[in-house]
């Protein structure tokens, strides 16, 4: 279940989006709040959030429970789980495997790029929606993730710390 609230500042130039996601079969809610700056004018008479999707994201803040991900490797695969109930177990063979508890995608395929990098392809009903390239540092303490959203064309980069 997802609830989203969009608020535009009085001057029409700042958009604040608050999203509460409660994944299926989970008792945890993940809260995400982002702010964006308008980079194009809204069409005359359009709703304040309009503008041909011309907003530049400035800041994204997510609740702690949405930031924790546990990966466990095996000789031929990887398991992923989050406290919100999202999980998968997949082999590094490029085949599709089911994802549980995600509202965004329902299958994943994995392949090893090199000794430190795995490429994850996320799919919804057979359609690729995103590709993540996950690279673990040589000391094993950090993982860089470059995610390309195939629906929007946006790319984001994050760095995870091993706990």
Buried (B, 14 or more C-beta within 10 A) or exposed (E): EEEEEEEBEEEEEBBBBBBBBBBEEBEBBBBBBBBBEBEEEBEEEEEBBBBEEEBEEEEEEBBEBBEEBEBEEEEEBBEBBBBBBBBBBBBBEEEBBEBBBBEBBBBBBBBBEEEBBBBBBBBBEEEBBBBBBBBBEEEEEEBBBBBBBBEEEEEEEEEBEEE
